[in-house]
Amino acid sequence: MEYAFRFLVGGAVVSAFAVLGDMLRPKSFAGLFGAAPSIALATLALAFWKEGAGYAAIEGRSMALGAVALATYSFAVCQLLMRWRWSALAATLTCVVVWFGVAFALKLALLG
């Protein structure tokens, strides 16, 4: 029963975001709305259904903090690639430390 629910919720949310991405201009936004938001919402819906509102709130807060850490990582990689002309492998591997550092710093600062 749980797998059927996951399939239906995931499929519905992914389809809705795909339609939204198709309607927006420029088309480069379509990829943004295709995966991460739909999977995050499906995960939150399942967490709410299975564990309750408190657990889903913790999941959502953790996703938001992870998104900030990912944005910082992405910015740092772009800087290393474009300004300093690093190779993609070196920039991404180096900035993984930044990603984890920001994620753990935010967790400690905001969540204790």
Sine and cosine of phi, psi and omega as CSV:
sin_phi,cos_phi,sin_psi,cos_psi,sin_omega,cos_omega
0.00,0.00,-0.67,0.75,-0.01,-1.00
-0.90,0.44,-0.64,0.76,0.01,-1.00
-0.91,0.41,-0.61,0.79,0.04,-1.00
-0.90,0.43,-0.67,0.75,0.03,-1.00
-0.90,0.44,-0.70,0.71,0.04,-1.00
-0.86,0.52,-0.69,0.72,-0.01,-1.00
-0.88,0.47,-0.73,0.69,-0.05,-1.00
-0.93,0.37,-0.72,0.69,0.00,-1.00
-0.91,0.42,-0.74,0.67,0.00,-1.00
-0.87,0.50,-0.71,0.70,0.01,-1.00
-0.90,0.43,-0.65,0.76,0.00,-1.00
-0.92,0.40,-0.69,0.72,-0.04,-1.00
-0.94,0.34,-0.68,0.73,0.04,-1.00
-0.88,0.48,-0.66,0.75,0.02,-1.00
-0.90,0.43,-0.67,0.74,0.01,-1.00
-0.89,0.46,-0.68,0.73,0.02,-1.00
-0.94,0.35,-0.52,0.85,0.06,-1.00
-0.91,0.41,-0.65,0.76,0.05,-1.00
-0.90,0.43,-0.69,0.72,0.03,-1.00
-0.87,0.49,-0.71,0.70,0.02,-1.00
-0.89,0.45,-0.54,0.84,0.01,-1.00
-0.95,0.30,-0.47,0.88,-0.02,-1.00
-0.99,0.16,-0.41,0.91,-0.07,-1.00
-0.99,0.15,0.44,-0.90,0.10,-0.99
-0.87,-0.50,0.61,-0.80,-0.11,0.99
-0.95,0.30,0.25,-0.97,-0.06,-1.00
-0.91,0.42,-0.25,0.97,0.02,-1.00
-0.91,0.41,-0.31,0.95,0.06,-1.00
-0.96,0.29,-0.33,0.94,-0.06,-1.00
-0.85,0.52,-0.63,0.77,0.01,-1.00
-0.91,0.40,-0.55,0.83,0.03,-1.00
-0.89,0.45,-0.60,0.80,-0.06,-1.00
-1.00,-0.05,-0.02,1.00,-0.08,-1.00
-0.99,0.14,-0.55,0.83,-0.18,-0.98
-0.85,-0.52,-0.95,0.30,-0.21,-0.98
-0.85,0.53,-0.77,0.64,-0.02,-1.00
-0.90,0.44,-0.62,0.79,-0.03,-1.00
-0.94,0.35,-0.64,0.76,0.03,-1.00
-0.93,0.37,-0.64,0.77,0.02,-1.00
-0.89,0.46,-0.70,0.71,0.00,-1.00
-0.92,0.39,-0.63,0.78,0.05,-1.00
-0.90,0.43,-0.65,0.76,0.03,-1.00
-0.90,0.44,-0.69,0.73,0.03,-1.00
-0.90,0.43,-0.63,0.78,0.04,-1.00
-0.89,0.46,-0.67,0.74,0.03,-1.00
-0.92,0.38,-0.63,0.77,0.04,-1.00
-0.90,0.44,-0.66,0.75,0.04,-1.00
-0.90,0.43,-0.69,0.73,-0.03,-1.00
-0.92,0.40,-0.65,0.76,-0.11,-0.99
-1.00,0.00,-0.62,0.78,-0.14,-0.99
-0.92,-0.39,-0.31,0.95,0.00,-1.00
0.96,-0.27,0.08,-1.00,-0.11,-0.99
-0.92,0.38,-0.63,0.77,-0.02,-1.00
-0.88,0.48,-0.70,0.72,0.02,-1.00
-0.91,0.41,-0.67,0.75,0.01,-1.00
-0.91,0.42,-0.56,0.83,0.04,-1.00
-0.91,0.41,-0.66,0.75,0.04,-1.00
-0.90,0.43,-0.67,0.74,0.05,-1.00
-0.87,0.49,-0.71,0.70,-0.01,-1.00
-0.90,0.43,-0.66,0.75,0.04,-1.00
-0.90,0.43,-0.65,0.76,0.03,-1.00
-0.90,0.43,-0.62,0.79,0.05,-1.00
-0.90,0.44,-0.64,0.76,0.00,-1.00
-0.91,0.42,-0.68,0.73,0.03,-1.00
-0.91,0.42,-0.63,0.78,0.06,-1.00
-0.90,0.44,-0.57,0.82,0.03,-1.00
-0.92,0.39,-0.62,0.78,0.06,-1.00
-0.90,0.43,-0.69,0.72,0.02,-1.00
-0.89,0.45,-0.65,0.76,0.03,-1.00
-0.91,0.41,-0.64,0.77,0.03,-1.00
-0.90,0.44,-0.65,0.76,0.04,-1.00
-0.90,0.44,-0.70,0.72,0.06,-1.00
-0.85,0.52,-0.73,0.68,-0.03,-1.00
-0.89,0.46,-0.67,0.74,0.04,-1.00
-0.89,0.46,-0.70,0.72,-0.01,-1.00
-0.90,0.44,-0.67,0.74,0.04,-1.00
-0.89,0.46,-0.70,0.72,0.02,-1.00
-0.87,0.50,-0.65,0.76,0.01,-1.00
-0.90,0.43,-0.70,0.71,-0.01,-1.00
-0.91,0.41,-0.60,0.80,-0.01,-1.00
-0.96,0.29,-0.69,0.72,-0.14,-0.99
-1.00,0.01,-0.66,0.75,-0.04,-1.00
-0.99,0.10,-0.69,0.73,-0.11,-0.99
-0.98,-0.18,-0.09,1.00,0.07,-1.00
0.86,0.52,0.63,0.78,0.08,-1.00
-0.96,0.29,0.33,-0.94,0.14,-0.99
-0.96,0.28,0.40,-0.92,-0.02,-1.00
-0.88,0.47,-0.65,0.76,-0.01,-1.00
-0.90,0.44,-0.73,0.69,-0.02,-1.00
-0.91,0.42,-0.67,0.75,-0.02,-1.00
-0.91,0.42,-0.72,0.70,-0.04,-1.00
-0.93,0.36,-0.66,0.75,0.02,-1.00
-0.92,0.40,-0.62,0.78,0.03,-1.00
-0.92,0.39,-0.66,0.75,-0.08,-1.00
-0.98,0.21,-0.17,0.99,0.13,-0.99
-0.86,0.51,-0.58,0.81,0.06,-1.00
-0.89,0.47,-0.65,0.76,0.04,-1.00
-0.89,0.46,-0.72,0.70,-0.02,-1.00
-0.85,0.53,-0.80,0.60,-0.02,-1.00
-0.91,0.41,-0.62,0.78,0.02,-1.00
-0.87,0.49,-0.72,0.69,0.02,-1.00
-0.91,0.41,-0.68,0.73,-0.01,-1.00
-0.87,0.49,-0.74,0.67,-0.02,-1.00
-0.95,0.32,-0.57,0.82,0.06,-1.00
-0.90,0.43,-0.66,0.75,0.05,-1.00
-0.91,0.41,-0.63,0.78,0.03,-1.00
-0.89,0.45,-0.72,0.69,0.00,-1.00
-0.91,0.40,-0.65,0.76,-0.05,-1.00
-0.95,0.32,-0.63,0.77,-0.11,-0.99
-0.99,-0.15,-0.50,0.87,-0.10,-1.00
-0.94,-0.35,-0.21,0.98,0.05,-1.00
1.00,0.09,0.00,0.00,0.00,0.00
